[in-house]
């Protein structure tokens, strides 16, 4: 009996590629390939499988473009990293057909959340406290 999808192991042949460190982030924290792909809004296992189905030069170029999307990585450095990392992918499989280039969804944020969200949350909390005071006739939790 085959396992249902949530209980199946992900492709373990991609682990050496996905968990390899690309370089250091802020304060020397290592950045892995799996983190970089996830920050770009991609499914790391799907993208690694897609790259392994491409020819080596094409895979290097597409991976370099992805790595260059991560802040702080110039394209020249990204090509060098991609050249090393493509060797970590499993061998090319004939049963897979190459897919078109991937479209990156911008999920990587470099700035703090928008101030309007912060103030909206503050307003909702203040309104909840005010309603609680009116309903219960004073401060909540027996304060004061």
C-alpha positions as semicolon CSV with decimal commas, in nm:
position;residue;x (nm);y (nm);z (nm)
1;X;0,000;0,000;0,000
2;X;0,139;0,339;-0,100
3;X;0,155;0,623;0,150
4;X;-0,072;0,922;0,108
5;X;0,095;1,241;-0,013
6;X;0,132;1,410;0,330
7;X;0,323;1,107;0,463
8;X;0,552;1,042;0,168
9;X;0,912;1,148;0,198
10;X;1,019;1,432;-0,024
11;X;1,286;1,354;-0,278
12;X;1,586;1,271;-0,061
13;X;1,813;1,262;-0,366
14;X;1,787;1,643;-0,370
15;X;1,899;1,693;-0,008
16;X;2,266;1,755;-0,083
17;X;2,163;2,032;-0,325
18;X;1,887;2,186;-0,113
19;X;2,071;2,192;0,220
20;X;2,408;2,312;0,088
21;X;2,506;2,660;0,212
22;X;2,512;2,936;-0,048
23;X;2,694;3,180;0,177
24;X;2,643;3,385;0,489
25;X;2,355;3,615;0,566
26;X;2,344;3,890;0,824
27;X;2,579;3,831;1,120
28;X;2,732;3,518;0,968
29;X;2,417;3,303;0,965
30;X;2,449;3,053;0,678
31;X;2,195;3,073;0,395
32;X;2,102;2,738;0,241
33;X;1,966;2,678;-0,107
34;X;1,633;2,563;0,039
35;X;1,595;2,894;0,225
36;X;1,689;3,100;-0,079
37;X;1,438;2,922;-0,304
38;X;1,162;2,949;-0,043
39;X;1,227;3,322;-0,001
40;X;1,183;3,364;-0,374
41;X;0,836;3,209;-0,345
42;X;0,936;2,878;-0,507
43;X;0,881;2,522;-0,390
44;X;1,242;2,409;-0,328
45;X;1,186;2,043;-0,421
46;X;0,990;2,128;-0,734
47;X;1,252;2,379;-0,847
48;X;1,540;2,138;-0,777
49;X;1,362;1,869;-0,975
50;X;1,302;2,112;-1,260
51;X;1,668;2,215;-1,265
52;X;1,785;1,853;-1,263
53;X;1,582;1,791;-1,579
54;X;1,764;2,065;-1,772
55;X;2,095;2,046;-1,953
56;X;2,388;2,149;-1,737
57;X;2,458;2,489;-1,904
58;X;2,089;2,580;-1,901
59;X;2,050;2,468;-1,539
60;X;2,356;2,673;-1,433
61;X;2,221;2,985;-1,605
62;X;1,872;2,953;-1,457
63;X;2,004;2,878;-1,107
64;X;2,242;3,175;-1,132
65;X;1,948;3,402;-1,215
66;X;1,758;3,270;-0,913
67;X;2,056;3,316;-0,680
68;X;2,108;3,670;-0,815
69;X;1,750;3,752;-0,704
70;X;1,854;3,698;-0,341
71;X;1,967;4,038;-0,204
72;X;2,341;4,081;-0,177
73;X;2,434;3,833;-0,449
74;X;2,578;3,984;-0,771
75;X;2,527;3,785;-1,093
76;X;2,898;3,700;-1,131
77;X;2,904;3,545;-0,782
78;X;2,571;3,376;-0,850
79;X;2,710;3,206;-1,165
80;X;3,007;3,074;-0,969
81;X;2,780;2,937;-0,694
82;X;2,539;2,789;-0,949
83;X;2,824;2,611;-1,128
84;X;2,922;2,436;-0,804
85;X;2,565;2,357;-0,700
86;X;2,444;2,201;-1,026
87;X;2,692;1,918;-0,965
88;X;2,499;1,835;-0,645
89;X;2,179;1,761;-0,836
90;X;2,100;1,400;-0,925
91;X;2,173;1,282;-1,280
92;X;1,958;1,389;-1,568
93;X;1,639;1,187;-1,608
94;X;1,508;1,113;-1,956
95;X;1,147;1,066;-1,844
96;X;1,111;1,431;-1,749
97;X;1,044;1,693;-2,008
98;X;1,209;2,032;-1,961
99;X;0,981;2,306;-1,845
100;X;0,984;2,674;-1,925
101;X;1,169;2,927;-1,715
102;X;1,029;2,986;-1,370
103;X;0,850;3,306;-1,276
104;X;0,960;3,437;-0,936
105;X;0,693;3,564;-0,701
106;X;0,837;3,849;-0,491
107;X;0,791;3,725;-0,135
108;X;1,133;3,824;-0,003
109;X;1,092;4,134;0,211
110;X;1,379;4,361;0,300
111;X;1,177;4,620;0,491
112;X;0,961;4,620;0,799
113;X;0,585;4,560;0,772
114;X;0,379;4,855;0,656
115;X;0,294;5,102;0,936
116;X;-0,076;5,096;0,847
117;X;-0,101;4,730;0,952
118;X;0,064;4,808;1,284
119;X;-0,173;5,093;1,358
120;X;-0,474;4,891;1,249
121;X;-0,383;4,616;1,495
122;X;-0,332;4,876;1,770
123;X;-0,672;5,027;1,694
124;X;-0,847;4,689;1,706
125;X;-0,682;4,603;2,039
126;X;-0,771;4,943;2,187
127;X;-1,132;4,906;2,069
128;X;-1,153;4,558;2,223
129;X;-1,020;4,691;2,554
130;X;-1,272;4,980;2,548
131;X;-1,564;4,745;2,476
132;X;-1,448;4,515;2,756
133;X;-1,435;4,808;3,000
134;X;-1,786;4,920;2,903
135;X;-1,935;4,570;2,924
136;X;-1,768;4,476;3,252
137;X;-1,793;4,818;3,415
138;X;-1,424;4,887;3,461
139;X;-1,077;4,766;3,374
140;X;-1,050;4,404;3,263
141;X;-0,887;4,145;3,487
142;X;-0,965;4,336;3,806
143;X;-0,694;4,598;3,752
144;X;-0,722;4,922;3,954
